[in-house]
Amino acid sequence: TDGRFSGASTGPVIGHCSPEAVDGGPIALVEEGDLIEIDVKERKLN
């Protein structure tokens, strides 16, 4: 992180996510309410 979570976490933290829909990438298909699964150990994002 940029330090704003300092002392507030003890593991991986996803703090600020901003869709880059303008670029037309897969993140552009994410809609409000969709679940995003992050598997750090397996290095997968679904």
PDB file of N, H, CA, C and O in Angstrom:
ATOM      1  N   THR A   1       0.846  -1.191   0.000  1.00  0.00           N
ATOM      2  CA  THR A   1       0.000   0.000   0.000  1.00  0.00           C
ATOM      3  C   THR A   1       0.877   1.235   0.000  1.00  0.00           C
ATOM      4  O   THR A   1       2.104   1.148  -0.028  1.00  0.00           O
ATOM      5  N   ASP A   2       0.235   2.370   0.032  1.00  0.00           N
ATOM      6  H   ASP A   2      -0.762   2.441   0.055  1.00  0.00           H
ATOM      7  CA  ASP A   2       0.976   3.629   0.108  1.00  0.00           C
ATOM      8  C   ASP A   2       1.183   4.061   1.558  1.00  0.00           C
ATOM      9  O   ASP A   2       1.598   5.192   1.812  1.00  0.00           O
ATOM     10  N   GLY A   3       0.900   3.174   2.506  1.00  0.00           N
ATOM     11  H   GLY A   3       0.563   2.256   2.299  1.00  0.00           H
ATOM     12  CA  GLY A   3       1.123   3.472   3.911  1.00  0.00           C
ATOM     13  C   GLY A   3      -0.119   3.856   4.683  1.00  0.00           C
ATOM     14  O   GLY A   3      -0.080   3.916   5.912  1.00  0.00           O
ATOM     15  N   ARG A   4      -1.212   4.117   4.007  1.00  0.00           N
ATOM     16  H   ARG A   4      -1.244   4.069   3.009  1.00  0.00           H
ATOM     17  CA  ARG A   4      -2.419   4.537   4.711  1.00  0.00           C
ATOM     18  C   ARG A   4      -3.042   3.416   5.526  1.00  0.00           C
ATOM     19  O   ARG A   4      -3.897   3.684   6.370  1.00  0.00           O
ATOM     20  N   PHE A   5      -2.647   2.177   5.304  1.00  0.00           N
ATOM     21  H   PHE A   5      -1.952   1.959   4.619  1.00  0.00           H
ATOM     22  CA  PHE A   5      -3.173   1.053   6.070  1.00  0.00           C
ATOM     23  C   PHE A   5      -2.185   0.629   7.159  1.00  0.00           C
ATOM     24  O   PHE A   5      -2.384  -0.391   7.820  1.00  0.00           O
ATOM     25  N   SER A   6      -1.143   1.399   7.340  1.00  0.00           N
ATOM     26  H   SER A   6      -0.982   2.228   6.803  1.00  0.00           H
ATOM     27  CA  SER A   6      -0.105   1.049   8.295  1.00  0.00           C
ATOM     28  C   SER A   6      -0.695   0.762   9.675  1.00  0.00           C
ATOM     29  O   SER A   6      -1.379   1.603  10.258  1.00  0.00           O
ATOM     30  N   GLY A   7      -0.419  -0.442  10.186  1.00  0.00           N
ATOM     31  H   GLY A   7       0.136  -1.126   9.712  1.00  0.00           H
ATOM     32  CA  GLY A   7      -0.896  -0.834  11.502  1.00  0.00           C
ATOM     33  C   GLY A   7      -2.323  -1.333  11.538  1.00  0.00           C
ATOM     34  O   GLY A   7      -2.776  -1.814  12.577  1.00  0.00           O
ATOM     35  N   ALA A   8      -3.037  -1.233  10.445  1.00  0.00           N
ATOM     36  H   ALA A   8      -2.669  -0.843   9.602  1.00  0.00           H
ATOM     37  CA  ALA A   8      -4.452  -1.621  10.421  1.00  0.00           C
ATOM     38  C   ALA A   8      -4.666  -3.022   9.878  1.00  0.00           C
ATOM     39  O   ALA A   8      -5.778  -3.545   9.957  1.00  0.00           O
ATOM     40  N   SER A   9      -3.629  -3.642   9.330  1.00  0.00           N
ATOM     41  H   SER A   9      -2.726  -3.217   9.266  1.00  0.00           H
ATOM     42  CA  SER A   9      -3.804  -4.962   8.727  1.00  0.00           C
ATOM     43  C   SER A   9      -2.627  -5.861   9.078  1.00  0.00           C
ATOM     44  O   SER A   9      -1.538  -5.395   9.413  1.00  0.00           O
ATOM     45  N   THR A  10      -2.880  -7.167   8.989  1.00  0.00           N
ATOM     46  H   THR A  10      -3.765  -7.545   8.716  1.00  0.00           H
ATOM     47  CA  THR A  10      -1.813  -8.130   9.257  1.00  0.00           C
ATOM     48  C   THR A  10      -1.596  -9.068   8.078  1.00  0.00           C
ATOM     49  O   THR A  10      -0.856 -10.044   8.200  1.00  0.00           O
ATOM     50  N   GLY A  11      -2.223  -8.795   6.946  1.00  0.00           N
ATOM     51  H   GLY A  11      -2.824  -8.003   6.847  1.00  0.00           H
ATOM     52  CA  GLY A  11      -2.092  -9.628   5.757  1.00  0.00           C
ATOM     53  C   GLY A  11      -2.395  -8.811   4.523  1.00  0.00           C
ATOM     54  O   GLY A  11      -2.426  -7.582   4.580  1.00  0.00           O
ATOM     55  N   PRO A  12      -2.619  -9.484   3.403  1.00  0.00           N
ATOM     56  CA  PRO A  12      -2.934  -8.763   2.165  1.00  0.00           C
ATOM     57  C   PRO A  12      -4.200  -7.917   2.314  1.00  0.00           C
ATOM     58  O   PRO A  12      -5.185  -8.358   2.905  1.00  0.00           O
ATOM     59  N   VAL A  13      -4.161  -6.720   1.783  1.00  0.00           N
ATOM     60  H   VAL A  13      -3.360  -6.362   1.303  1.00  0.00           H
ATOM     61  CA  VAL A  13      -5.301  -5.808   1.848  1.00  0.00           C
ATOM     62  C   VAL A  13      -5.556  -5.237   0.464  1.00  0.00           C
ATOM     63  O   VAL A  13      -4.646  -4.725  -0.188  1.00  0.00           O
ATOM     64  N   ILE A  14      -6.804  -5.329   0.024  1.00  0.00           N
ATOM     65  H   ILE A  14      -7.544  -5.745   0.553  1.00  0.00           H
ATOM     66  CA  ILE A  14      -7.213  -4.656  -1.205  1.00  0.00           C
ATOM     67  C   ILE A  14      -7.955  -3.410  -0.749  1.00  0.00           C
ATOM     68  O   ILE A  14      -9.073  -3.492  -0.240  1.00  0.00           O
ATOM     69  N   GLY A  15      -7.334  -2.272  -0.932  1.00  0.00           N
ATOM     70  H   GLY A  15      -6.426  -2.205  -1.346  1.00  0.00           H
ATOM     71  CA  GLY A  15      -7.890  -1.059  -0.356  1.00  0.00           C
ATOM     72  C   GLY A  15      -8.685  -0.205  -1.316  1.00  0.00           C
ATOM     73  O   GLY A  15      -9.822   0.165  -1.020  1.00  0.00           O
ATOM     74  N   HIS A  16      -8.125   0.105  -2.425  1.00  0.00           N
ATOM     75  H   HIS A  16      -7.202  -0.196  -2.665  1.00  0.00           H
ATOM     76  CA  HIS A  16      -8.781   0.999  -3.373  1.00  0.00           C
ATOM     77  C   HIS A  16      -8.722   0.355  -4.750  1.00  0.00           C
ATOM     78  O   HIS A  16      -7.639   0.109  -5.280  1.00  0.00           O
ATOM     79  N   CYS A  17      -9.869   0.088  -5.317  1.00  0.00           N
ATOM     80  H   CYS A  17     -10.749   0.289  -4.886  1.00  0.00           H
ATOM     81  CA  CYS A  17      -9.937  -0.488  -6.662  1.00  0.00           C
ATOM     82  C   CYS A  17     -10.720   0.457  -7.545  1.00  0.00           C
ATOM     83  O   CYS A  17     -11.768   0.962  -7.144  1.00  0.00           O
ATOM     84  N   SER A  18     -10.235   0.694  -8.712  1.00  0.00           N
ATOM     85  H   SER A  18      -9.383   0.283  -9.039  1.00  0.00           H
ATOM     86  CA  SER A  18     -10.895   1.598  -9.638  1.00  0.00           C
ATOM     87  C   SER A  18     -10.940   0.944 -11.014  1.00  0.00           C
ATOM     88  O   SER A  18      -9.898   0.746 -11.638  1.00  0.00           O
ATOM     89  N   PRO A  19     -12.142   0.605 -11.495  1.00  0.00           N
ATOM     90  CA  PRO A  19     -12.243  -0.047 -12.810  1.00  0.00           C
ATOM     91  C   PRO A  19     -11.672   0.822 -13.926  1.00  0.00           C
ATOM     92  O   PRO A  19     -11.903   2.031 -13.971  1.00  0.00           O
ATOM     93  N   GLU A  20     -10.943   0.202 -14.802  1.00  0.00           N
ATOM     94  H   GLU A  20     -10.756  -0.779 -14.766  1.00  0.00           H
ATOM     95  CA  GLU A  20     -10.401   0.892 -15.973  1.00  0.00           C
ATOM     96  C   GLU A  20     -11.270   0.569 -17.181  1.00  0.00           C
ATOM     97  O   GLU A  20     -10.769   0.107 -18.206  1.00  0.00           O
ATOM     98  N   ALA A  21     -12.557   0.809 -17.061  1.00  0.00           N
ATOM     99  H   ALA A  21     -12.964   1.184 -16.228  1.00  0.00           H
ATOM    100  CA  ALA A  21     -13.518   0.464 -18.103  1.00  0.00           C
ATOM    101  C   ALA A  21     -13.230   1.183 -19.414  1.00  0.00           C
ATOM    102  O   ALA A  21     -13.524   0.662 -20.490  1.00  0.00           O
ATOM    103  N   VAL A  22     -12.667   2.351 -19.327  1.00  0.00           N
ATOM    104  H   VAL A  22     -12.428   2.775 -18.453  1.00  0.00           H
ATOM    105  CA  VAL A  22     -12.383   3.127 -20.533  1.00  0.00           C
ATOM    106  C   VAL A  22     -11.435   2.374 -21.454  1.00  0.00           C
ATOM    107  O   VAL A  22     -11.519   2.501 -22.676  1.00  0.00           O
ATOM    108  N   ASP A  23     -10.531   1.588 -20.871  1.00  0.00           N
ATOM    109  H   ASP A  23     -10.463   1.485 -19.878  1.00  0.00           H
ATOM    110  CA  ASP A  23      -9.555   0.841 -21.662  1.00  0.00           C
ATOM    111  C   ASP A  23     -10.138  -0.413 -22.291  1.00  0.00           C
ATOM    112  O   ASP A  23      -9.488  -1.044 -23.124  1.00  0.00           O
ATOM    113  N   GLY A  24     -11.374  -0.792 -21.901  1.00  0.00           N
ATOM    114  H   GLY A  24     -11.903  -0.280 -21.224  1.00  0.00           H
ATOM    115  CA  GLY A  24     -12.032  -1.949 -22.493  1.00  0.00           C
ATOM    116  C   GLY A  24     -11.518  -3.290 -22.008  1.00  0.00           C
ATOM    117  O   GLY A  24     -11.781  -4.311 -22.643  1.00  0.00           O
ATOM    118  N   GLY A  25     -10.796  -3.316 -20.906  1.00  0.00           N
ATOM    119  H   GLY A  25     -10.583  -2.487 -20.390  1.00  0.00           H
ATOM    120  CA  GLY A  25     -10.282  -4.570 -20.357  1.00  0.00           C
ATOM    121  C   GLY A  25     -11.369  -5.360 -19.655  1.00  0.00           C
ATOM    122  O   GLY A  25     -12.505  -4.896 -19.562  1.00  0.00           O
ATOM    123  N   PRO A  26     -11.036  -6.564 -19.153  1.00  0.00           N
ATOM    124  CA  PRO A  26     -12.026  -7.428 -18.510  1.00  0.00           C
ATOM    125  C   PRO A  26     -12.688  -6.786 -17.294  1.00  0.00           C
ATOM    126  O   PRO A  26     -13.836  -7.100 -16.979  1.00  0.00           O
ATOM    127  N   ILE A  27     -11.980  -5.891 -16.608  1.00  0.00           N
ATOM    128  H   ILE A  27     -11.048  -5.635 -16.863  1.00  0.00           H
ATOM    129  CA  ILE A  27     -12.561  -5.245 -15.432  1.00  0.00           C
ATOM    130  C   ILE A  27     -13.773  -4.388 -15.825  1.00  0.00           C
ATOM    131  O   ILE A  27     -14.608  -4.068 -14.978  1.00  0.00           O
ATOM    132  N   ALA A  28     -13.867  -4.021 -17.101  1.00  0.00           N
ATOM    133  H   ALA A  28     -13.189  -4.281 -17.788  1.00  0.00           H
ATOM    134  CA  ALA A  28     -14.995  -3.214 -17.569  1.00  0.00           C
ATOM    135  C   ALA A  28     -16.310  -3.978 -17.476  1.00  0.00           C
ATOM    136  O   ALA A  28     -17.377  -3.364 -17.485  1.00  0.00           O
ATOM    137  N   LEU A  29     -16.255  -5.304 -17.388  1.00  0.00           N
ATOM    138  H   LEU A  29     -15.388  -5.803 -17.381  1.00  0.00           H
ATOM    139  CA  LEU A  29     -17.465  -6.122 -17.320  1.00  0.00           C
ATOM    140  C   LEU A  29     -18.002  -6.272 -15.902  1.00  0.00           C
ATOM    141  O   LEU A  29     -19.104  -6.785 -15.712  1.00  0.00           O
ATOM    142  N   VAL A  30     -17.237  -5.829 -14.900  1.00  0.00           N
ATOM    143  H   VAL A  30     -16.341  -5.411 -15.054  1.00  0.00           H
ATOM    144  CA  VAL A  30     -17.665  -5.938 -13.506  1.00  0.00           C
ATOM    145  C   VAL A  30     -18.771  -4.931 -13.243  1.00  0.00           C
ATOM    146  O   VAL A  30     -18.663  -3.756 -13.594  1.00  0.00           O
ATOM    147  N   GLU A  31     -19.844  -5.417 -12.614  1.00  0.00           N
ATOM    148  H   GLU A  31     -19.932  -6.372 -12.328  1.00  0.00           H
ATOM    149  CA  GLU A  31     -20.976  -4.555 -12.286  1.00  0.00           C
ATOM    150  C   GLU A  31     -21.165  -4.508 -10.781  1.00  0.00           C
ATOM    151  O   GLU A  31     -20.677  -5.377 -10.058  1.00  0.00           O
ATOM    152  N   GLU A  32     -21.867  -3.501 -10.316  1.00  0.00           N
ATOM    153  H   GLU A  32     -22.263  -2.795 -10.903  1.00  0.00           H
ATOM    154  CA  GLU A  32     -22.148  -3.364  -8.889  1.00  0.00           C
ATOM    155  C   GLU A  32     -22.818  -4.630  -8.369  1.00  0.00           C
ATOM    156  O   GLU A  32     -23.770  -5.129  -8.969  1.00  0.00           O
ATOM    157  N   GLY A  33     -22.320  -5.142  -7.258  1.00  0.00           N
ATOM    158  H   GLY A  33     -21.546  -4.737  -6.771  1.00  0.00           H
ATOM    159  CA  GLY A  33     -22.867  -6.359  -6.671  1.00  0.00           C
ATOM    160  C   GLY A  33     -22.137  -7.629  -7.074  1.00  0.00           C
ATOM    161  O   GLY A  33     -22.313  -8.667  -6.436  1.00  0.00           O
ATOM    162  N   ASP A  34     -21.314  -7.569  -8.126  1.00  0.00           N
ATOM    163  H   ASP A  34     -21.170  -6.726  -8.644  1.00  0.00           H
ATOM    164  CA  ASP A  34     -20.532  -8.740  -8.540  1.00  0.00           C
ATOM    165  C   ASP A  34     -19.502  -9.082  -7.463  1.00  0.00           C
ATOM    166  O   ASP A  34     -18.937  -8.194  -6.825  1.00  0.00           O
ATOM    167  N   LEU A  35     -19.270 -10.366  -7.273  1.00  0.00           N
ATOM    168  H   LEU A  35     -19.728 -11.088  -7.791  1.00  0.00           H
ATOM    169  CA  LEU A  35     -18.244 -10.813  -6.340  1.00  0.00           C
ATOM    170  C   LEU A  35     -16.937 -11.033  -7.085  1.00  0.00           C
ATOM    171  O   LEU A  35     -16.920 -11.590  -8.182  1.00  0.00           O
ATOM    172  N   ILE A  36     -15.864 -10.598  -6.487  1.00  0.00           N
ATOM    173  H   ILE A  36     -15.878 -10.146  -5.596  1.00  0.00           H
ATOM    174  CA  ILE A  36     -14.538 -10.793  -7.057  1.00  0.00           C
ATOM    175  C   ILE A  36     -13.745 -11.632  -6.067  1.00  0.00           C
ATOM    176  O   ILE A  36     -13.580 -11.245  -4.910  1.00  0.00           O
ATOM    177  N   GLU A  37     -13.254 -12.780  -6.521  1.00  0.00           N
ATOM    178  H   GLU A  37     -13.388 -13.095  -7.461  1.00  0.00           H
ATOM    179  CA  GLU A  37     -12.487 -13.687  -5.676  1.00  0.00           C
ATOM    180  C   GLU A  37     -11.000 -13.497  -5.958  1.00  0.00           C
ATOM    181  O   GLU A  37     -10.557 -13.585  -7.104  1.00  0.00           O
ATOM    182  N   ILE A  38     -10.238 -13.235  -4.900  1.00  0.00           N
ATOM    183  H   ILE A  38     -10.598 -13.163  -3.970  1.00  0.00           H
ATOM    184  CA  ILE A  38      -8.798 -13.059  -5.026  1.00  0.00           C
ATOM    185  C   ILE A  38      -8.126 -14.182  -4.252  1.00  0.00           C
ATOM    186  O   ILE A  38      -8.271 -14.275  -3.034  1.00  0.00           O
ATOM    187  N   ASP A  39      -7.389 -15.035  -4.960  1.00  0.00           N
ATOM    188  H   ASP A  39      -7.272 -14.959  -5.950  1.00  0.00           H
ATOM    189  CA  ASP A  39      -6.672 -16.154  -4.348  1.00  0.00           C
ATOM    190  C   ASP A  39      -5.179 -15.860  -4.466  1.00  0.00           C
ATOM    191  O   ASP A  39      -4.554 -16.146  -5.488  1.00  0.00           O
ATOM    192  N   VAL A  40      -4.621 -15.287  -3.406  1.00  0.00           N
ATOM    193  H   VAL A  40      -5.128 -15.055  -2.576  1.00  0.00           H
ATOM    194  CA  VAL A  40      -3.221 -14.873  -3.432  1.00  0.00           C
ATOM    195  C   VAL A  40      -2.300 -16.075  -3.600  1.00  0.00           C
ATOM    196  O   VAL A  40      -1.360 -16.035  -4.394  1.00  0.00           O
ATOM    197  N   LYS A  41      -2.568 -17.142  -2.853  1.00  0.00           N
ATOM    198  H   LYS A  41      -3.331 -17.175  -2.208  1.00  0.00           H
ATOM    199  CA  LYS A  41      -1.704 -18.324  -2.897  1.00  0.00           C
ATOM    200  C   LYS A  41      -1.630 -18.915  -4.304  1.00  0.00           C
ATOM    201  O   LYS A  41      -0.551 -19.281  -4.771  1.00  0.00           O
ATOM    202  N   GLU A  42      -2.771 -19.008  -4.975  1.00  0.00           N
ATOM    203  H   GLU A  42      -3.648 -18.711  -4.596  1.00  0.00           H
ATOM    204  CA  GLU A  42      -2.822 -19.578  -6.330  1.00  0.00           C
ATOM    205  C   GLU A  42      -2.596 -18.531  -7.418  1.00  0.00           C
ATOM    206  O   GLU A  42      -2.527 -18.863  -8.601  1.00  0.00           O
ATOM    207  N   ARG A  43      -2.482 -17.268  -7.015  1.00  0.00           N
ATOM    208  H   ARG A  43      -2.537 -16.997  -6.054  1.00  0.00           H
ATOM    209  CA  ARG A  43      -2.281 -16.146  -7.945  1.00  0.00           C
ATOM    210  C   ARG A  43      -3.406 -16.077  -8.975  1.00  0.00           C
ATOM    211  O   ARG A  43      -3.163 -15.964 -10.176  1.00  0.00           O
ATOM    212  N   LYS A  44      -4.660 -16.149  -8.473  1.00  0.00           N
ATOM    213  H   LYS A  44      -4.858 -16.241  -7.497  1.00  0.00           H
ATOM    214  CA  LYS A  44      -5.834 -16.118  -9.348  1.00  0.00           C
ATOM    215  C   LYS A  44      -6.771 -14.988  -8.949  1.00  0.00           C
ATOM    216  O   LYS A  44      -6.917 -14.666  -7.770  1.00  0.00           O
ATOM    217  N   LEU A  45      -7.393 -14.402  -9.941  1.00  0.00           N
ATOM    218  H   LEU A  45      -7.274 -14.664 -10.899  1.00  0.00           H
ATOM    219  CA  LEU A  45      -8.402 -13.368  -9.759  1.00  0.00           C
ATOM    220  C   LEU A  45      -9.596 -13.757 -10.607  1.00  0.00           C
ATOM    221  O   LEU A  45      -9.489 -13.822 -11.832  1.00  0.00           O
ATOM    222  N   ASN A  46     -10.737 -14.020  -9.975  1.00  0.00           N
ATOM    223  H   ASN A  46     -10.824 -13.968  -8.980  1.00  0.00           H
ATOM    224  CA  ASN A  46     -11.948 -14.435 -10.686  1.00  0.00           C
ATOM    225  C   ASN A  46     -13.084 -13.484 -10.360  1.00  0.00           C
ATOM    226  O   ASN A  46     -14.196 -13.656 -10.859  1.00  0.00           O
TER     227      ASN A  46
END
